[in-house]
Amino acid sequence: MALFRSHRSLRSFGSRNACPDIDLPTHNAGEGGAPARVAAIVALAAAVVLYLVSGLWQAAHDAPTVDETVDLSSGVATLVRHDLRMNPEHPPLPKVLGAVPALFAHPVVPDTEAWRSGDWFDFADDFVSANRDAGRLDQVLFLARLVPLAEGLACAGLLFVLGRRLFGPGAGATAGVLWLTTPTVVGLAHFLSIDVAFTLATLVVAWTVLNFVDRPDVARAAWLGVACAAALATRHSALSLWAYAVMVALAVLWRVDRRLALRCGAVVIFVACAGVWMATRVLAPTGSGEVFAARSESLVAEASSKSTVARAALALPFPSEFRAGLGYLVVTSDERPAYLFGHAWNGSRAWYFPASLLTKLPLGSLVALVLGPFAMRGRGSDTRRRTLLAIVGPAVVSFGFVLAQPLNLGVRYVLPTLALVLVPAGAVVGWLSTRPRRALAGVALATQFAAMIGAGSHALAWTAPPFRPAYRWVSDSNLDYGQDNDRVATWAAAHPDAWVALLRPRGVDNPAGVRELRGSSPAEVQGWIAVSATRLTQLDRDQLSWLRAYCPVGEIGGSVLLYRLVGPPDASPGPTMPASPCDAGEPSTRS
């Protein structure tokens, strides 16, 4: 239990609701001097500008992605109809926040059979169609995307705050720079989804844990409960963070005052539950209708039969809307196709996420992540203890929850863990006390900005060298989320009768004049082909196996491959990894 007690002397209690004062150490020592701190802060300001310019451009020009149309339609419907029937899979907070600015574009909320029956996928189709016909879809989507973009910026702010509290302002600025100059971050942050929102919620939980560890009392336990409520209203996996927060509230004070420890733990439990109830009933004061109630009961019953853990989680005193969403995730968490490094499988592999990060992080981030733990060795025991409780603990809990799922669909699932480990990574600024080390740091920093600039308007499809071209190494949301479908439509207008196999969100059709490649006999296919990298290597890997043997003649945005066949193709199965690009000016040939 030494981990949960400060090595500093404890003074007498001022009240039964307050802990002994803990003398906090000074965290600014060993930061590499004033020049390193100033350079890090200047770099942070530059990173903010670059992040916003890149993110706003992509938010305005990328097509709707796979999850966006469902999240946008359900969020807008929740605000307009005060009903959560269209939020079956994830809690509503990220969708509702994104819908707030979207309302300024006056979106159409159709009153169709899909709404009355609670079919959220068909309702997304109706929503997209109605707003496209009204000429409002692009503006509605852009305004909604401003929220996750702001959330990504807020993550950088919290990384700065956490790093400064633990290691000094230079370390905090370094963590923020690493976050903002990672192309994958802005690649995900300009889409309306739960990933960046949950990363922000996780960082808020880490911040409130740190506040409680530094000065444990009932008031800070209540704020920790509020943070857990926000996380639970964002993603169901926050249940693990909530359990961890309760454990910290108990353990920090257990040897000092067990009654106060129990009181603080109970406060975290009660406030988090009350917060979820409050958020749910503010959004849907009278519930979500009889159809939803019947579906909720069915989902909870089916999910409860899956496992003891699921049954225990579904027995928690949360609103029926929250329990239905959790039940839906339990019921639908099946093994899905995955691809990485020329290997394809169904389900999950333990090495998938670390290996994916190798392809998606610039050199500077990788170096900082490797050196961060070594940089912490020179810190005091109290700083290490606080870092373990507030940063490492939530990171391990979040990553463990992800590993337990049979889903290998991209680094977006471990975005909260990545953000947390960037905090101690920022401590490398403390090593910059000599000129050679500062020069090395300058090179690493340059690679970060070079990666962002090099990613240009296709940040999601960016991969680090030597993992290029990206389509051969990664797939799914590591590369292709449907963001280039509008660009494909422009290309298809100049290539009539082209064959396509695209990753399309709900409500989005193939471009006019094209033919669907999936389900067609290879013997019929000639001429131009545009195929989503995710469909080629992952979702339709068996049906499109023959095409992987042919070299692509080009790409659209890095996520869609172009082929030009001048004769009937050889339909025999191809390799797992797609062929390298064709020589310039040559048609697609079989390798």
ZIZI-V129567 format. One record per helix or strand. SS is the DSSP state (h for helix, s for strand). FROM is the first residue (numbers start at 1). TO is the last residue. Records with the same first field share a line. If there is no record, write none. Layout:
SS: FROM-TO ; FROM-TO
//
This chain:
h: 2-4 ; 33-61 ; 68-81 ; 93-105 ; 113-117 ; 120-133 ; 137-167 ; 169-180 ; 183-189 ; 195-214 ; 218-232 ; 238-253 ; 258-283 ; 289-304 ; 308-314 ; 320-332 ; 352-360 ; 363-376 ; 381-403 ; 411-431 ; 435-455 ; 470-472 ; 476-478 ; 485-493 ; 522-524 ; 533-539 ; 545-549
s: 18-18 ; 217-217 ; 337-340 ; 343-346 ; 499-501 ; 515-516 ; 527-532 ; 550-550 ; 554-556 ; 560-565 ; 590-590
//
